[in-house]
Amino acid sequence: MSIKSGEDFPETGWGVPFALFFDEALQVENHAMNGRSTRTFIEEGRWQKIEQALTPGDFVIIQFGHNDESQHKKDRYTTPAQYKANLARFIRDTRAKGAYPLLMSPITRRYFDAEGAIRQTHPYTPLSREVASEEEVDFIDMDAITRAHFQQQGDRDSALRFLHIKPDTHPNYPNGVRDDTHLNQLGAREVAQLVLQALKTMEHPLVDSLRAPLPKHRTFRYAE
């Protein structure tokens, strides 16, 4: 979800285009940060900063998992029990301030198997569902939604949505990069649109703050 630096471009977090969906009356603050698990987000004081600033009526979107489940990265790994406890803390702290939490599972990684299906690589997605059920909180399963989306596109077209850059074509990645975890601008926009679609389906109150389209844009039509 996070805002990336110019040195990382075209890597783009889906929270960036998502913020532009809403009118100026709704202030969007993106506190997401690459490489953080629920544990390190707390240890670095990032959650405390959010919790202290919350006011009644605020909405808090909570999405963790990629880093919590990385057992080989000891600097960020969080056990399943800790992960669930930390998510529950975020939800309860939010509610204690009169604000509204919205929990999401992490978006999919783009790893196709030999049969052409995207592999499930998030062992913590079921844990996020459990927390959502136990805490009775609004929940969007972005792992399932994005996996179905990129699966429908197939291996070739879905690669255009991730950080795939050939050598000597971008100054930030002189040797090229093939990253099937992080999105580029197109992928971020599509994931943001999938989140918006889910919010509309569940009739979430955030939909009431969507930006009004320009009159000329109402004349546009999509045709295959």
FIKOLZA-1660 file (N, C-alpha, C; in steps of 0.1 Angstrom, whole numbers, plus 5000, padded with zeros to 4 digits):
% residues 224
   i   px   py   pz ch aa at
   1 5008 4988 5000  A  M  N
   1 5000 5000 5000  A  M CA
   1 5008 5013 5000  A  M  C
   2 5021 5011 5004  A  S  N
   2 5029 5023 5007  A  S CA
   2 5033 5032 4996  A  S  C
   3 5036 5045 5000  A  I  N
   3 5041 5055 4991  A  I CA
   3 5056 5052 4988  A  I  C
   4 5060 5050 4976  A  K  N
   4 5074 5046 4973  A  K CA
   4 5082 5059 4970  A  K  C
   5 5095 5057 4971  A  S  N
   5 5104 5068 4968  A  S CA
   5 5107 5069 4953  A  S  C
   6 5112 5080 4948  A  G  N
   6 5116 5081 4934  A  G CA
   6 5126 5071 4930  A  G  C
   7 5135 5067 4939  A  E  N
   7 5145 5058 4936  A  E CA
   7 5140 5044 4934  A  E  C
   8 5128 5041 4938  A  D  N
   8 5121 5028 4937  A  D CA
   8 5112 5027 4925  A  D  C
   9 5108 5039 4919  A  F  N
   9 5099 5040 4908  A  F CA
   9 5104 5031 4897  A  F  C
  10 5095 5023 4890  A  P  N
  10 5080 5025 4890  A  P CA
  10 5073 5016 4900  A  P  C
  11 5080 5010 4910  A  E  N
  11 5073 5003 4920  A  E CA
  11 5062 5013 4927  A  E  C
  12 5050 5008 4928  A  T  N
  12 5039 5017 4933  A  T CA
  12 5030 5009 4942  A  T  C
  13 5027 5014 4954  A  G  N
  13 5018 5008 4963  A  G CA
  13 5004 5011 4959  A  G  C
  14 4995 5002 4961  A  W  N
  14 4981 5004 4956  A  W CA
  14 4974 5015 4964  A  W  C
  15 4979 5018 4976  A  G  N
  15 4973 5029 4984  A  G CA
  15 4975 5043 4977  A  G  C
  16 4984 5044 4968  A  V  N
  16 4986 5057 4962  A  V CA
  16 4975 5061 4952  A  V  C
  17 4972 5052 4942  A  P  N
  17 4960 5056 4934  A  P CA
  17 4947 5055 4942  A  P  C
  18 4946 5046 4952  A  F  N
  18 4934 5045 4960  A  F CA
  18 4930 5058 4966  A  F  C
  19 4940 5066 4971  A  A  N
  19 4937 5078 4978  A  A CA
  19 4931 5088 4969  A  A  C
  20 4933 5087 4956  A  L  N
  20 4928 5097 4946  A  L CA
  20 4913 5094 4942  A  L  C
  21 4908 5083 4947  A  F  N
  21 4894 5080 4944  A  F CA
  21 4884 5089 4952  A  F  C
  22 4889 5096 4962  A  F  N
  22 4880 5103 4972  A  F CA
  22 4881 5118 4971  A  F  C
  23 4870 5125 4974  A  D  N
  23 4870 5139 4973  A  D CA
  23 4878 5146 4984  A  D  C
  24 4880 5159 4983  A  E  N
  24 4889 5166 4992  A  E CA
  24 4884 5167 5006  A  E  C
  25 4871 5164 5008  A  A  N
  25 4866 5164 5022  A  A CA
  25 4871 5152 5030  A  A  C
  26 4876 5142 5024  A  L  N
  26 4881 5130 5031  A  L CA
  26 4897 5131 5030  A  L  C
  27 4903 5132 5042  A  Q  N
  27 4918 5133 5042  A  Q CA
  27 4923 5119 5044  A  Q  C
  28 4932 5115 5034  A  V  N
  28 4938 5102 5034  A  V CA
  28 4952 5103 5039  A  V  C
  29 4956 5095 5049  A  E  N
  29 4969 5094 5054  A  E CA
  29 4975 5080 5052  A  E  C
  30 4985 5079 5044  A  N  N
  30 4991 5066 5041  A  N CA
  30 5003 5063 5050  A  N  C
  31 5002 5055 5060  A  H  N
  31 5012 5052 5069  A  H CA
  31 5019 5038 5066  A  H  C
  32 5015 5032 5055  A  A  N
  32 5021 5019 5052  A  A CA
  32 5036 5021 5049  A  A  C
  33 5044 5010 5051  A  M  N
  33 5058 5011 5049  A  M CA
  33 5064 4997 5045  A  M  C
  34 5072 4997 5034  A  N  N
  34 5077 4985 5029  A  N CA
  34 5085 4978 5040  A  N  C
  35 5085 4964 5040  A  G  N
  35 5093 4956 5048  A  G CA
  35 5089 4955 5063  A  G  C
  36 5077 4960 5066  A  R  N
  36 5073 4960 5080  A  R CA
  36 5063 4949 5082  A  R  C
  37 5065 4942 5093  A  S  N
  37 5055 4932 5098  A  S CA
  37 5046 4939 5109  A  S  C
  38 5036 4932 5114  A  T  N
  38 5028 4938 5125  A  T CA
  38 5038 4941 5136  A  T  C
  39 5047 4931 5139  A  R  N
  39 5056 4933 5150  A  R CA
  39 5065 4945 5149  A  R  C
  40 5072 4947 5137  A  T  N
  40 5081 4958 5136  A  T CA
  40 5074 4971 5134  A  T  C
  41 5061 4970 5129  A  F  N
  41 5053 4983 5128  A  F CA
  41 5050 4988 5142  A  F  C
  42 5049 4979 5152  A  I  N
  42 5047 4983 5166  A  I CA
  42 5060 4987 5172  A  I  C
  43 5070 4979 5170  A  E  N
  43 5083 4982 5176  A  E CA
  43 5089 4995 5172  A  E  C
  44 5086 5000 5160  A  E  N
  44 5091 5012 5155  A  E CA
  44 5082 5024 5159  A  E  C
  45 5072 5022 5166  A  G  N
  45 5063 5032 5170  A  G CA
  45 5053 5037 5160  A  G  C
  46 5052 5030 5149  A  R  N
  46 5044 5034 5138  A  R CA
  46 5029 5033 5141  A  R  C
  47 5025 5022 5148  A  W  N
  47 5011 5020 5151  A  W CA
  47 5007 5030 5162  A  W  C
  48 5016 5032 5172  A  Q  N
  48 5013 5041 5183  A  Q CA
  48 5010 5055 5177  A  Q  C
  49 5017 5060 5167  A  K  N
  49 5015 5073 5161  A  K CA
  49 5001 5074 5155  A  K  C
  50 4997 5063 5148  A  I  N
  50 4983 5063 5142  A  I CA
  50 4973 5063 5153  A  I  C
  51 4975 5054 5163  A  E  N
  51 4965 5052 5174  A  E CA
  51 4963 5065 5182  A  E  C
  52 4974 5073 5184  A  Q  N
  52 4973 5085 5192  A  Q CA
  52 4965 5096 5184  A  Q  C
  53 4966 5095 5170  A  A  N
  53 4960 5106 5162  A  A CA
  53 4946 5103 5158  A  A  C
  54 4941 5091 5161  A  L  N
  54 4927 5087 5157  A  L CA
  54 4917 5096 5164  A  L  C
  55 4906 5099 5156  A  T  N
  55 4895 5106 5162  A  T CA
  55 4882 5098 5158  A  T  C
  56 4871 5100 5165  A  P  N
  56 4859 5093 5162  A  P CA
  56 4854 5095 5148  A  P  C
  57 4851 5085 5141  A  G  N
  57 4846 5085 5127  A  G CA
  57 4857 5083 5117  A  G  C
  58 4869 5082 5121  A  D  N
  58 4880 5078 5112  A  D CA
  58 4879 5064 5107  A  D  C
  59 4885 5061 5096  A  F  N
  59 4885 5047 5091  A  F CA
  59 4900 5043 5090  A  F  C
  60 4903 5030 5094  A  V  N
  60 4917 5025 5094  A  V CA
  60 4917 5012 5086  A  V  C
  61 4924 5013 5075  A  I  N
  61 4926 5001 5067  A  I CA
  61 4939 4993 5071  A  I  C
  62 4937 4981 5075  A  I  N
  62 4948 4973 5080  A  I CA
  62 4951 4961 5071  A  I  C
  63 4963 4961 5066  A  Q  N
  63 4967 4950 5057  A  Q CA
  63 4982 4946 5059  A  Q  C
  64 4984 4935 5065  A  F  N
  64 4997 4929 5068  A  F CA
  64 4998 4914 5064  A  F  C
  65 5010 4909 5063  A  G  N
  65 5011 4895 5060  A  G CA
  65 5024 4891 5053  A  G  C
  66 5027 4898 5042  A  H  N
  66 5039 4895 5034  A  H CA
  66 5051 4893 5043  A  H  C
  67 5054 4902 5052  A  N  N
  67 5066 4902 5060  A  N CA
  67 5064 4894 5073  A  N  C
  68 5052 4894 5079  A  D  N
  68 5050 4886 5091  A  D CA
  68 5053 4871 5088  A  D  C
  69 5050 4866 5076  A  E  N
  69 5051 4852 5074  A  E CA
  69 5065 4847 5068  A  E  C
  70 5074 4857 5067  A  S  N
  70 5087 4854 5061  A  S CA
  70 5097 4848 5072  A  S  C
  71 5096 4835 5074  A  Q  N
  71 5104 4829 5085  A  Q CA
  71 5119 4831 5083  A  Q  C
  72 5124 4832 5070  A  H  N
  72 5138 4833 5068  A  H CA
  72 5143 4847 5070  A  H  C
  73 5134 4857 5073  A  K  N
  73 5138 4870 5076  A  K CA
  73 5135 4873 5090  A  K  C
  74 5145 4870 5099  A  K  N
  74 5143 4870 5113  A  K CA
  74 5141 4884 5118  A  K  C
  75 5145 4895 5110  A  D  N
  75 5143 4908 5115  A  D CA
  75 5128 4913 5115  A  D  C
  76 5120 4905 5108  A  R  N
  76 5106 4909 5107  A  R CA
  76 5096 4898 5109  A  R  C
  77 5100 4886 5110  A  Y  N
  77 5091 4874 5111  A  Y CA
  77 5083 4876 5124  A  Y  C
  78 5070 4872 5123  A  T  N
  78 5061 4872 5134  A  T CA
  78 5054 4859 5134  A  T  C
  79 5053 4852 5146  A  T  N
  79 5047 4839 5147  A  T CA
  79 5032 4841 5144  A  T  C
  80 5025 4830 5140  A  P  N
  80 5011 4831 5138  A  P CA
  80 5003 4836 5150  A  P  C
  81 5007 4832 5162  A  A  N
  81 5000 4837 5173  A  A CA
  81 5002 4852 5175  A  A  C
  82 5014 4857 5173  A  Q  N
  82 5017 4871 5174  A  Q CA
  82 5010 4879 5164  A  Q  C
  83 5010 4874 5151  A  Y  N
  83 5003 4880 5140  A  Y CA
  83 4988 4883 5144  A  Y  C
  84 4982 4872 5148  A  K  N
  84 4967 4874 5152  A  K CA
  84 4965 4883 5163  A  K  C
  85 4974 4883 5173  A  A  N
  85 4973 4892 5185  A  A CA
  85 4975 4906 5180  A  A  C
  86 4985 4908 5172  A  N  N
  86 4988 4922 5167  A  N CA
  86 4976 4928 5159  A  N  C
  87 4971 4920 5150  A  L  N
  87 4959 4924 5142  A  L CA
  87 4947 4928 5151  A  L  C
  88 4945 4919 5161  A  A  N
  88 4934 4921 5171  A  A CA
  88 4937 4934 5179  A  A  C
  89 4949 4937 5182  A  R  N
  89 4952 4949 5189  A  R CA
  89 4949 4961 5180  A  R  C
  90 4953 4961 5168  A  F  N
  90 4950 4972 5159  A  F CA
  90 4935 4975 5158  A  F  C
  91 4927 4964 5157  A  I  N
  91 4913 4965 5156  A  I CA
  91 4907 4971 5169  A  I  C
  92 4911 4966 5180  A  R  N
  92 4906 4970 5193  A  R CA
  92 4910 4985 5196  A  R  C
  93 4922 4988 5193  A  D  N
  93 4927 5002 5196  A  D CA
  93 4919 5012 5187  A  D  C
  94 4916 5008 5175  A  T  N
  94 4909 5016 5166  A  T CA
  94 4895 5019 5171  A  T  C
  95 4888 5008 5175  A  R  N
  95 4875 5009 5180  A  R CA
  95 4874 5017 5193  A  R  C
  96 4884 5016 5201  A  A  N
  96 4885 5023 5214  A  A CA
  96 4885 5038 5212  A  A  C
  97 4890 5043 5200  A  K  N
  97 4890 5057 5197  A  K CA
  97 4877 5061 5189  A  K  C
  98 4868 5052 5188  A  G  N
  98 4855 5056 5181  A  G CA
  98 4857 5055 5166  A  G  C
  99 4868 5049 5161  A  A  N
  99 4871 5048 5147  A  A CA
  99 4867 5034 5142  A  A  C
 100 4868 5032 5128  A  Y  N
 100 4862 5020 5122  A  Y CA
 100 4874 5012 5115  A  Y  C
 101 4877 5000 5119  A  P  N
 101 4888 4993 5113  A  P CA
 101 4882 4985 5101  A  P  C
 102 4891 4983 5091  A  L  N
 102 4888 4975 5079  A  L CA
 102 4900 4966 5077  A  L  C
 103 4898 4953 5079  A  L  N
 103 4909 4944 5078  A  L CA
 103 4910 4937 5064  A  L  C
 104 4922 4936 5058  A  M  N
 104 4924 4929 5045  A  M CA
 104 4935 4919 5046  A  M  C
 105 4933 4908 5039  A  S  N
 105 4944 4899 5037  A  S CA
 105 4954 4905 5027  A  S  C
 106 4967 4901 5027  A  P  N
 106 4976 4906 5017  A  P CA
 106 4973 4903 5003  A  P  C
 107 4977 4911 4993  A  I  N
 107 4975 4908 4979  A  I CA
 107 4984 4896 4975  A  I  C
 108 4981 4889 4965  A  T  N
 108 4988 4877 4960  A  T CA
 108 5002 4880 4955  A  T  C
 109 5010 4871 4956  A  R  N
 109 5023 4871 4948  A  R CA
 109 5020 4864 4935  A  R  C
 110 5028 4868 4925  A  R  N
 110 5025 4863 4911  A  R CA
 110 5034 4851 4908  A  R  C
 111 5032 4840 4914  A  Y  N
 111 5040 4828 4911  A  Y CA
 111 5031 4817 4905  A  Y  C
 112 5033 4815 4892  A  F  N
 112 5025 4805 4885  A  F CA
 112 5031 4791 4886  A  F  C
 113 5023 4780 4887  A  D  N
 113 5028 4767 4888  A  D CA
 113 5029 4761 4874  A  D  C
 114 5033 4748 4873  A  A  N
 114 5034 4742 4860  A  A CA
 114 5021 4741 4852  A  A  C
 115 5010 4741 4859  A  E  N
 115 4997 4740 4853  A  E CA
 115 4991 4754 4849  A  E  C
 116 4999 4764 4852  A  G  N
 116 4994 4778 4848  A  G CA
 116 4985 4784 4858  A  G  C
 117 4985 4779 4871  A  A  N
 117 4977 4785 4881  A  A CA
 117 4986 4792 4891  A  A  C
 118 4982 4804 4896  A  I  N
 118 4989 4811 4906  A  I CA
 118 4989 4804 4919  A  I  C
 119 5001 4801 4924  A  R  N
 119 5002 4794 4937  A  R CA
 119 4998 4803 4949  A  R  C
 120 4992 4796 4959  A  Q  N
 120 4989 4803 4971  A  Q CA
 120 5002 4803 4980  A  Q  C
 121 5007 4815 4982  A  T  N
 121 5020 4817 4989  A  T CA
 121 5018 4824 5003  A  T  C
 122 5005 4826 5007  A  H  N
 122 5003 4834 5019  A  H CA
 122 4997 4825 5030  A  H  C
 123 5006 4818 5038  A  P  N
 123 5000 4810 5049  A  P CA
 123 4993 4817 5059  A  P  C
 124 4995 4831 5060  A  Y  N
 124 4988 4839 5070  A  Y CA
 124 4974 4844 5066  A  Y  C
 125 4971 4842 5053  A  T  N
 125 4957 4847 5049  A  T CA
 125 4946 4840 5058  A  T  C
 126 4947 4827 5060  A  P  N
 126 4936 4821 5068  A  P CA
 126 4936 4827 5083  A  P  C
 127 4947 4831 5087  A  L  N
 127 4948 4837 5101  A  L CA
 127 4941 4851 5101  A  L  C
 128 4942 4859 5090  A  S  N
 128 4936 4871 5089  A  S CA
 128 4920 4869 5089  A  S  C
 129 4916 4859 5082  A  R  N
 129 4902 4856 5082  A  R CA
 129 4897 4852 5096  A  R  C
 130 4905 4845 5103  A  E  N
 130 4901 4841 5116  A  E CA
 130 4899 4853 5125  A  E  C
 131 4909 4862 5124  A  V  N
 131 4908 4874 5132  A  V CA
 131 4896 4882 5129  A  V  C
 132 4893 4883 5116  A  A  N
 132 4881 4891 5111  A  A CA
 132 4868 4885 5117  A  A  C
 133 4868 4871 5118  A  S  N
 133 4856 4865 5123  A  S CA
 133 4855 4867 5138  A  S  C
 134 4867 4865 5145  A  E  N
 134 4867 4866 5160  A  E CA
 134 4864 4880 5165  A  E  C
 135 4869 4890 5157  A  E  N
 135 4867 4904 5161  A  E CA
 135 4854 4910 5155  A  E  C
 136 4848 4903 5146  A  E  N
 136 4836 4907 5139  A  E CA
 136 4838 4921 5132  A  E  C
 137 4849 4921 5124  A  V  N
 137 4853 4933 5117  A  V CA
 137 4851 4932 5102  A  V  C
 138 4849 4943 5096  A  D  N
 138 4848 4943 5081  A  D CA
 138 4860 4937 5075  A  D  C
 139 4859 4929 5065  A  F  N
 139 4871 4921 5060  A  F CA
 139 4870 4920 5045  A  F  C
 140 4881 4922 5038  A  I  N
 140 4882 4920 5023  A  I CA
 140 4893 4910 5021  A  I  C
 141 4890 4899 5015  A  D  N
 141 4901 4889 5012  A  D CA
 141 4908 4893 4999  A  D  C
 142 4918 4902 5000  A  M  N
 142 4925 4907 4988  A  M CA
 142 4934 4896 4982  A  M  C
 143 4938 4886 4990  A  D  N
 143 4946 4875 4985  A  D CA
 143 4938 4868 4974  A  D  C
 144 4926 4864 4978  A  A  N
 144 4917 4857 4968  A  A CA
 144 4913 4865 4957  A  A  C
 145 4910 4878 4959  A  I  N
 145 4905 4887 4949  A  I CA
 145 4916 4889 4938  A  I  C
 146 4928 4893 4943  A  T  N
 146 4939 4896 4934  A  T CA
 146 4944 4883 4927  A  T  C
 147 4944 4872 4934  A  R  N
 147 4948 4860 4927  A  R CA
 147 4939 4856 4915  A  R  C
 148 4926 4858 4917  A  A  N
 148 4917 4855 4907  A  A CA
 148 4918 4865 4895  A  A  C
 149 4921 4878 4899  A  H  N
 149 4923 4888 4889  A  H CA
 149 4935 4885 4880  A  H  C
 150 4946 4883 4886  A  F  N
 150 4959 4881 4878  A  F CA
 150 4959 4867 4872  A  F  C
 151 4952 4857 4878  A  Q  N
 151 4950 4844 4871  A  Q CA
 151 4943 4845 4858  A  Q  C
 152 4932 4854 4858  A  Q  N
 152 4924 4856 4846  A  Q CA
 152 4933 4862 4835  A  Q  C
 153 4942 4871 4839  A  Q  N
 153 4951 4877 4829  A  Q CA
 153 4961 4868 4823  A  Q  C
 154 4965 4858 4831  A  G  N
 154 4975 4848 4826  A  G CA
 154 4989 4853 4829  A  G  C
 155 4999 4844 4826  A  D  N
 155 5013 4847 4830  A  D CA
 155 5018 4859 4823  A  D  C
 156 5016 4860 4810  A  R  N
 156 5022 4872 4802  A  R CA
 156 5016 4885 4806  A  R  C
 157 5003 4886 4806  A  D  N
 157 4997 4899 4808  A  D CA
 157 4998 4903 4823  A  D  C
 158 4997 4894 4832  A  S  N
 158 4999 4898 4846  A  S CA
 158 5013 4903 4849  A  S  C
 159 5023 4898 4842  A  A  N
 159 5036 4903 4844  A  A CA
 159 5037 4918 4842  A  A  C
 160 5029 4923 4833  A  L  N
 160 5029 4937 4830  A  L CA
 160 5024 4946 4842  A  L  C
 161 5019 4940 4852  A  R  N
 161 5014 4947 4864  A  R CA
 161 5024 4947 4875  A  R  C
 162 5034 4939 4874  A  F  N
 162 5044 4938 4885  A  F CA
 162 5057 4944 4880  A  F  C
 163 5067 4944 4890  A  L  N
 163 5079 4951 4887  A  L CA
 163 5089 4943 4879  A  L  C
 164 5086 4942 4866  A  H  N
 164 5094 4935 4856  A  H CA
 164 5100 4945 4847  A  H  C
 165 5113 4947 4847  A  I  N
 165 5120 4956 4839  A  I CA
 165 5133 4950 4833  A  I  C
 166 5135 4951 4820  A  K  N
 166 5146 4946 4814  A  K CA
 166 5159 4954 4816  A  K  C
 167 5171 4948 4815  A  P  N
 167 5183 4955 4818  A  P CA
 167 5185 4967 4809  A  P  C
 168 5191 4978 4814  A  D  N
 168 5194 4990 4806  A  D CA
 168 5182 4997 4800  A  D  C
 169 5171 4996 4807  A  T  N
 169 5159 5003 4802  A  T CA
 169 5154 5013 4813  A  T  C
 170 5159 5012 4825  A  H  N
 170 5154 5022 4835  A  H CA
 170 5166 5025 4845  A  H  C
 171 5168 5038 4848  A  P  N
 171 5180 5041 4856  A  P CA
 171 5180 5036 4870  A  P  C
 172 5168 5033 4875  A  N  N
 172 5167 5028 4889  A  N CA
 172 5171 5013 4890  A  N  C
 173 5170 5006 4878  A  Y  N
 173 5173 4992 4878  A  Y CA
 173 5182 4988 4866  A  Y  C
 174 5195 4992 4867  A  P  N
 174 5204 4991 4855  A  P CA
 174 5205 4976 4851  A  P  C
 175 5204 4967 4860  A  N  N
 175 5206 4953 4857  A  N CA
 175 5192 4946 4854  A  N  C
 176 5182 4954 4855  A  G  N
 176 5168 4949 4853  A  G CA
 176 5163 4943 4866  A  G  C
 177 5151 4939 4867  A  V  N
 177 5145 4933 4879  A  V CA
 177 5133 4925 4874  A  V  C
 178 5131 4913 4881  A  R  N
 178 5119 4905 4879  A  R CA
 178 5113 4902 4893  A  R  C
 179 5104 4911 4897  A  D  N
 179 5098 4911 4911  A  D CA
 179 5083 4907 4910  A  D  C
 180 5080 4896 4915  A  D  N
 180 5066 4891 4914  A  D CA
 180 5058 4893 4927  A  D  C
 181 5063 4903 4935  A  T  N
 181 5056 4907 4948  A  T CA
 181 5051 4921 4947  A  T  C
 182 5060 4930 4942  A  H  N
 182 5056 4944 4942  A  H CA
 182 5050 4949 4928  A  H  C
 183 5041 4958 4929  A  L  N
 183 5033 4962 4917  A  L CA
 183 5040 4974 4911  A  L  C
 184 5037 4976 4898  A  N  N
 184 5041 4989 4891  A  N CA
 184 5028 4998 4891  A  N  C
 185 5029 5009 4884  A  Q  N
 185 5017 5018 4884  A  Q CA
 185 5004 5012 4879  A  Q  C
 186 5005 5004 4868  A  L  N
 186 4993 4997 4863  A  L CA
 186 4987 4987 4873  A  L  C
 187 4996 4979 4879  A  G  N
 187 4991 4969 4888  A  G CA
 187 4985 4976 4901  A  G  C
 188 4992 4987 4905  A  A  N
 188 4986 4994 4917  A  A CA
 188 4973 4999 4914  A  A  C
 189 4971 5005 4903  A  R  N
 189 4958 5011 4899  A  R CA
 189 4947 5000 4899  A  R  C
 190 4950 4988 4893  A  E  N
 190 4940 4978 4891  A  E CA
 190 4937 4972 4905  A  E  C
 191 4947 4970 4914  A  V  N
 191 4944 4965 4927  A  V CA
 191 4935 4975 4935  A  V  C
 192 4939 4988 4934  A  A  N
 192 4930 4999 4940  A  A CA
 192 4916 4998 4935  A  A  C
 193 4914 4995 4922  A  Q  N
 193 4901 4994 4917  A  Q CA
 193 4894 4982 4922  A  Q  C
 194 4901 4971 4924  A  L  N
 194 4895 4959 4930  A  L CA
 194 4891 4962 4944  A  L  C
 195 4898 4969 4952  A  V  N
 195 4894 4973 4965  A  V CA
 195 4882 4981 4965  A  V  C
 196 4881 4991 4956  A  L  N
 196 4869 4999 4955  A  L CA
 196 4857 4991 4951  A  L  C
 197 4859 4981 4942  A  Q  N
 197 4848 4973 4938  A  Q CA
 197 4842 4965 4950  A  Q  C
 198 4852 4960 4958  A  A  N
 198 4848 4952 4970  A  A CA
 198 4840 4961 4980  A  A  C
 199 4845 4974 4982  A  L  N
 199 4838 4983 4991  A  L CA
 199 4824 4986 4986  A  L  C
 200 4822 4987 4973  A  K  N
 200 4809 4990 4968  A  K CA
 200 4800 4978 4970  A  K  C
 201 4805 4966 4968  A  T  N
 201 4798 4953 4970  A  T CA
 201 4793 4952 4984  A  T  C
 202 4801 4955 4994  A  M  N
 202 4798 4954 5008  A  M CA
 202 4791 4967 5013  A  M  C
 203 4788 4977 5004  A  E  N
 203 4782 4989 5008  A  E CA
 203 4788 4996 5020  A  E  C
 204 4801 4997 5019  A  H  N
 204 4809 5003 5029  A  H CA
 204 4807 5018 5029  A  H  C
 205 4807 5025 5041  A  P  N
 205 4804 5039 5041  A  P CA
 205 4815 5048 5034  A  P  C
 206 4827 5042 5032  A  L  N
 206 4837 5050 5025  A  L CA
 206 4833 5054 5011  A  L  C
 207 4824 5045 5005  A  V  N
 207 4819 5048 4992  A  V CA
 207 4812 5061 4991  A  V  C
 208 4806 5066 5002  A  D  N
 208 4799 5078 5002  A  D CA
 208 4808 5091 5000  A  D  C
 209 4821 5089 5001  A  S  N
 209 4831 5100 5000  A  S CA
 209 4839 5099 4986  A  S  C
 210 4834 5092 4977  A  L  N
 210 4841 5091 4964  A  L CA
 210 4840 5104 4957  A  L  C
 211 4851 5107 4949  A  R  N
 211 4851 5119 4941  A  R CA
 211 4840 5120 4931  A  R  C
 212 4834 5131 4929  A  A  N
 212 4824 5133 4918  A  A CA
 212 4831 5134 4905  A  A  C
 213 4827 5127 4895  A  P  N
 213 4833 5128 4882  A  P CA
 213 4830 5142 4875  A  P  C
 214 4840 5146 4867  A  L  N
 214 4837 5158 4859  A  L CA
 214 4826 5156 4849  A  L  C
 215 4818 5166 4847  A  P  N
 215 4806 5164 4837  A  P CA
 215 4810 5158 4824  A  P  C
 216 4822 5163 4819  A  K  N
 216 4826 5157 4806  A  K CA
 216 4829 5142 4806  A  K  C
 217 4834 5138 4818  A  H  N
 217 4837 5124 4820  A  H CA
 217 4824 5115 4820  A  H  C
 218 4813 5121 4823  A  R  N
 218 4800 5113 4823  A  R CA
 218 4796 5110 4809  A  R  C
 219 4802 5117 4799  A  T  N
 219 4798 5114 4785  A  T CA
 219 4807 5103 4779  A  T  C
 220 4817 5099 4786  A  F  N
 220 4826 5088 4781  A  F CA
 220 4819 5075 4782  A  F  C
 221 4823 5066 4773  A  R  N
 221 4818 5052 4774  A  R CA
 221 4829 5042 4771  A  R  C
 222 4828 5031 4777  A  Y  N
 222 4838 5020 4774  A  Y CA
 222 4832 5011 4764  A  Y  C
 223 4840 5008 4754  A  A  N
 223 4836 4998 4744  A  A CA
 223 4848 4988 4741  A  A  C
 224 4844 4976 4740  A  E  N
 224 4854 4966 4737  A  E CA
 224 4860 4968 4723  A  E  C
% end
